[in-house]
Amino acid sequence: MYWEQLLSARRFGMEHYADPRNHERTEYQRDYDRLIFSSPFRRLQNKTQVFPLPGSVFVHNRLTHSLEVASVGRSLGESVARQLRNRYPHSNAHFEEIGAIVSAACLAHDLGNPPFGHSGEKAISTFFSEGKGASLRDEVEAEGGRWADFTSFEGNANAIRLLMHQFRGRRKGGFAMTYATLASIVKYPYSSELSGGKNKFGFFASEEEDYRRIANDLGIICLGDNPLRFARYPLVYLVEAADDICYQVMDIEDAHKLHLVTTDKTISLFLGFFDEERRKRREETLSMVNDVNEQIAYLRTSVIGLLIEECASIFLANEEEILSGRFTGSLIRHLSPAVAEAYCACSDFAVQQIYRSRDVLDIELAGYRIIGFLLGVFTDAIRNPGHTYSSLLLNRVPGQYETDAPSLYGKIQALLDFVSGMTDVYALDLYRKITGMGLPAV
């Protein structure tokens, strides 16, 4: 793969449109702004990241997480871009735009995630693999639909669909994003047929040919045609690293605010990233600050800075392997031994003490119940649209979603577009109204 071809500003759905005007913003900055002002992005403020949405203590939601990932991604991209320009001073590639591309992709990376955190993805998958939806498999496959798209439902693939699909009444090309930004979001660039039953793949069958066209235009290496599999677009590694850095570090800070982790333990976990000299300097700074939250914020900033530095260096050291499609794993998996040990300590602690906490599990249980119920009643409705009750339910679905698609696969996709786009609050409110537990004020 070649940087001159990879960094393309061509827009999906607008390939034949030429704009002679000179813009103050670059095409990638326009991608960023287009996302910031979009309704799907605003809805992230009411979607769970890990912990229940805030009461008296503010913790991260999907929106604040995405903004922080975008900030880290921009720093990573700009660091890499400076070194690539020094490495290839005569290249025509627009290295200076890498920070903007990565930042925009980071903003969009969670757009396709359903309500109730990662449990929302699992709830959708299990509805079709173990629940009531399993009975639809034979009919979907008889039509030629890809059943694995549902049993391995993946928020990342759903983000690509949200950005690229022409929903009813909308313009061709969806968000009409640049090829480079779209490719930077596809974390797992292969079909659901290669997911191995895991929630890891890059595009649904409905977007497969469109992604193939983008990948071919960018010169991304094709590793298999049936099922389709590509090498990763290089900037995906930076988007993934920014996400890995933020959720690992910020979840621990949130847990501290919620008193799930003691101050001493949090400080110990963060100081573990630094060698003796750096640790001593940070301990000296901590001694000058009395506010506990400020101490934790200072250490969190230091850890993020260190991880940005490490990940940028790893990317540059492995550039040749990345461009040839031979690099394996994430950048985080190639951290230096001491930093990797500290990162693993944080990860292990988070799994044991945070992600299995009662509040987090309660959200997961609620997500399974609410999403499973909504999928159940609405799949019945799309199967029997002539029934009176079905008609009432389908009137609740916005017209942009094609619940009258010609195939059952298409109908289910429209339903998943609707449900995955819900906020936690909207899903709960709709669940209460349909079950009769909550009624509009009279």
N, C-alpha and C positions, 0 to 999 in steps of 0.2 A: 504494500500500500504506500501511497506517496502523498506527502502533505499538500502539495500543490493541487491535487485532485480531491483530497479529503475535506479541505476547508472550503466547501461550496456554499454560496449564498442563494442558490436556486430555491424557489419556494414551491412547496407541494401544492398542486392544484392551480398554480399560476405560472407554469413552466413557459408558456408562450406570451406572457404579459411583459411588456417592456415599459419601464418608467423612466423617461428621460430627465426627470427632475433630480437635482442634487439635494440629498437629505442631510440634515445636521447629525442625525443618528445613523449608525451603521445598521445593516439588516439584522444583526444579532441583538443589538440594543432594542430594535423594534420588536423582536421576538419576546424579549424580557418584558417590555412595557405591555405588550398585547396580553401576556399571561397575568400580569399584576392586576389589570383592570377587568379580567374575565370573571364571570359568575362562578364557574367551577373552582377557581382559585379562592374566591371569597368564602365559598362554602367550607373550605378546609378549617376555618376558624371554629366550626361546630362539629369537627370530627376528632375522635379520640386518637391520641398518639400512643400512649401507654397507660397513663393514669386517667381516672374519671375526670370529666371536664370540671373546671375549677369551682370551688366553693369559696371559702375564705382565703385559701392559699392558691396563688396562680401557678399552674404547671403548664407544660407544653401541650399544645394541640397540633394538628397537622399543619396549620398555617404558620405558626411561629417556628415549628421545626423546619419547614420548607424554606423560610426566609433565612434561617441560620445556616442551613446547608448551602443555600445560594451564596451567602457571604464567604463561607469557607471555600466553596468551589471556585469563586472568583479569585481568591488568594492563591489557591493551588494552580489554577489556569495561568494566571499572570506570572507566577514563579517559573513554571515550565516554559511559557512563551519566551521569557527573557533569555533563558538558556538555549532554547532552540534557535532563536535569532542569532545568538553568538556562535552557535555551532554551524549554522548555515547562513552566513551573512549575505550571500548572493541569491538566495532562494526567492521565488516570486510568491511563495505561500504567505498568507496573511496571519502570521503567528500572533500579531498583536491583538487579534480577535478571539484568541482561545479563551481568555478569561470571561468574555461576554457570552460565548457559546456555552461554556460549562455552567456559568451562573444561571442562564436561562433554562438549561436542561435540569438543573437542580430544582428550580422553582416548580417544574412540571412533573418531577419524578413520582410524586404521590397523588397526582390528580385523579388517577383511576381507582384509588383505594376506597372500598366501601365503608360504611359507618362501623363504629365499634372496634377500631384498631385492626390488628392482624387477625383477630378472631372472626371478623367479617368475611375475610377471604375463605377461612376454613368453613364457616357456616354455609357459604354458597356452595363450596366444593362438596361438602358432606350431604347437602340436600339432594344433589344429583348422584352421589356415589352410594349413599346409605339410606337416604330419606325417600320421601314421596316422589321426588323427581326421577328416581332411578327407573321408574316404569316407562319413561319416555325414550329410553335409549334406543330400542329397536326401531322406532319410527324415525328418529333423527338420523340414525345410521342408514336406514333404508333410503332416505332422501339424499344420502351422500354427505350429511353433516358430520362435523368432527366432534365427537362426544367428549374427547379429552379436554376440549376448550372449556367445558363446564365442570367436569370432575376435578380438574386441576386449576380452577379459576385463579388468575394471577393479576394483581393490581397493576403491575408494570405493563402487561399486554393491554390491559383495559385503558391505561393512560394513553397509549399509542392510538387505540381506537377512538378515544374521546377527542384527540387532537386531529385525527386524519379523516374520520368518517363524516360523510355528508348527511347529517340528520335532516329529516323532512323540514323543508322551509329554510334550510341554511344554505350557505354558498358551497360551491365545490372546493374540496381540499380542507374542509373543516376550519381549523385555525390558520391554515395556509402558512405553516412554519417553514423555516429553512431546512433543507435536507440535513445540514450539519447538526442542528439542534435536535431534530427528530432522531437521528441515528445515535446521538449521545445519550438518549433516554433508554434505548433498548439494551437492558442489562443482560438478557439471556437471548441472543439472536438466533433462535431456532423454534421450530414448531412444537406445539403441545404434545405431539406424538413422540417427542424425544424427552419429555419431562420426567419420565420414569415414575409417574404418579405423584410427583412433587409439584408444589405450586411455583414452578420456575420455568417460564418460557416467555418468548418475546412478542408474539403476535398471534391473534386469532386467525382462523382460516380466512375470515372476511377481509383481513388487511394483509394477508401474506403476499399477494402479487404486488401490491403497492409498495411494501417494504422491499421486495426483491428489486423493483425498479429503482428505488432510492439507493440501495446498497450497490447495485451495478453501476449507477451513475457516479457514486463516490469512489468506486474501485475497491470496495470491501471484498475480501477474499471469500469465495463460496466454498464451503467444506463439504457440502452434500446437497443433492437436489431433491430427493424424495425419500424421506421427509427433508424439508428445506432446513439448512443450517449454514450460518455464516460465521466468520471470525468476528470478534468484537470490534466495533469502531473504536479507535484508540482513546478518544476522549471519554468513553464510558468508564474507563478505569479511574479517571479523576472525579467524575460524578459519584461513582460508587464509594470512593475513598472519603469524599466530603460527607456522604450519608453515614458511613461507618464511624467516622470521627465524631459527628454530632450526636447520634443516638446513643453511643456508648458513654460519652462524657456527660451529656446533658441529662440522661436518665438518672445518673447517680446524683447529680445536683438536685434534680426534682425530688428524688427519694429522700435526700437530706432535708429539703424544705418540708416534706410531709412527715418528718421524724421517723422514717422507716430505717434510716441509717444514722448512726451517731456522727457527731462532728469529728471526733478523733479517727474513726474509721474512714470517713471521707477524705480527710487530710492525708491519712496514711496511704490510701489507694492512689491519690493524685501525686504525692511525693515519690511514689515508687517508679515513676517514669524517668526520674532524673538521676544522673550520676552524682557522686559525692559532692563535687564542687558546685554543680547547679542546685543541688538540694540545699546546700548550706546557704546559698544566696537567697533562696526562696524562704527558708526558715527565718533569715534575718528580716526580710520584708514582712513576713507574717507577724513578727514580734512588734512591729510598728503599727499594726492595725488591730483594733479591739473588736470591731464589728465582725461577728462570725460569718454572716452571709458575704461580706466583702472579702474575707479570707478565702472562702470557698470559690468565689467568683474569680479572684486573682489566680488561684491555682488552676482553675478550669481554663482560663485564658492561656496560661503557660503551657498546659498540656496540649491544647488545640494547636498552639503555635509550633510546638515540637513535632506533633504528628503531621502537620502541613509540610514542615521542612523535610521530614523523613520520606513522606509519600512522594513529594516532588522529586527527590533524589532517586528514589526507586524507579519511578517512571522514566527518568532520563537515563539511568544506568541500563535499563532494559528496553530502550527505544527500538533497537533493531528487532528484538524478539516480538515486541508488541506489533510493529508494522508488518512482520512476516506472519502474524497469527499464531506464533508458537508459545507466547507467554501464557502461563497457566495460573489460576487463582487470582485473588484480588491483591492490590498493592499492600493492604494491611497485613496479608499473610506473609509478606516479605520484609517485615520490619526487622531492625537490628535486634539481636537476642535480648538485651536488657529491656528495651522498649516493648518488644513482643511479650515478654514475661509480665510486664506491668499491665499491658492491654488485656492479656488473657486473665489476669487476676481480677480486673474490673468486670470482664465479661462473665466469668464464673460466678462472681459475687452477685451480679445483676440477675442471672438466671435463678440462683438459689434464694435470694432475699428480696428481689424486686418483682420480677415477672411472675412469681408464684405467690405474691402477697394477696391477701383476701380481697382488697379493692380491685386489683387487676383481674382476678379470677371472676369476681362478680360481674364486671363489665363483659367478660367473655361469655359467661353464662347467659346474660341478658341478650347479647348479640346473637347467640345461637337461637334463642327462643323467638326473638322479634323477626330476624331475617328469615328464619325457617318458616314462620307463620305467613309472612308477607309473600314469600315465594310460593307457598302452598296455595293460597287463595287466588293469587294472580295467574299462576299456571293453569289452575282450573278455569279461570275466566277466559284466557286466550284459547283454551281448548274448546270452550263452549260459549262463544261470544253471543249467541242468540238467546241465551238464558237471561231472564230479567235481572237476577242478582249480578251475573257476569257483566251485563251492560252498565250497571251502576258502578261497579268496580273499575271497569275500563275507562269510564268517564273521568276517573281520578288521575289517569295517566296523561301527561301533557302530549299534545299532538305531534311533537317532534319525534317521539318514539313510535316506531312502526310496528305496533302490536298486531296489525293486519298484514304483516309480511306474507309472501306466498308460501314460504317453507316454515316448518316447525322450528328449525334451527334459527331462522331469522326472527320468529316471534319470541323465542326464549332470549335471544340476544337483546331485543328491544326491552324486554322485561328486566334483564340484568343491567342495561343502561340506566333504566329508571331507578332501580333499587340501589345500585352502587353509587349513584349520584346523590343519594339522600344524606343529610346530616344525621347525627345521632338523635337530635331533638325531633326532627321531622319524622324519622322512622318510628320513634317511640310514640309520637302524637298520632300518626296514622294507625299504628297497631292498636292504640287505645280506642280510637274512633271506630275501627272496623269491628273490634270485639265488643263494643258497647260500653267499655269502661270509662270512656270520656266522651262527652257530647259537647257540641258548640253551645255557647251561651245563648239562651233564648230570651 
